[in-house]
């Protein structure tokens, strides 16, 4: 994925002050042509806010505490961005926001679903499944796990990140491994 523009902007929502006179700090992630807005879950006294630096001015206790939380938030955003970049798949500003907020971790993931299906199949052995199908299923799970690790550089992937290309690539990798096994069998004689 070619990244032309990645920017994080923090701003004060001055029109929404609370009873203490503090305004919420909001954030906006821009990636190429996509944008995602979020609440930083922080608030501050409006006259301490510096819109140019995206943080509070001064050395007051409030400024030091809020700025430390802003630094941690920006670190989490950049970490999420780097993580998605390493996976070498297309993503948007919304993807960064979800990963930063932990939403992706709450989603059902591919390998987690495979493990659930395996556990369910294990319980059904002798009822409507035979032992041999469990062995084949475990082998398929192992193969898929290795493919996900090679493709995404991670142990698991959210269903939302799967594309038709992923399915096609996985299918081709299976065909390739079968052809390699056949060649080994043919040449072993």
Buried (B, 14 or more C-beta within 10 A) or exposed (E): EEEEEBEBEBBBBEEEBEEEEBBBBBBBBBBEEBBBBBEBEBBBBEEBBEEEEBBBEEEEEBBEEBBEEBEEBBEBBBEBBEBBBEBEBEBBBBBBBBBBBEBBEEBEBBBBEBBEEBEEBEEEEEEEBEEEEBEEBBEEBEBBBEBBBEBBEBEBBBEEBBEEEBEEBBEEBBEEEEEEEEEEEEEEE
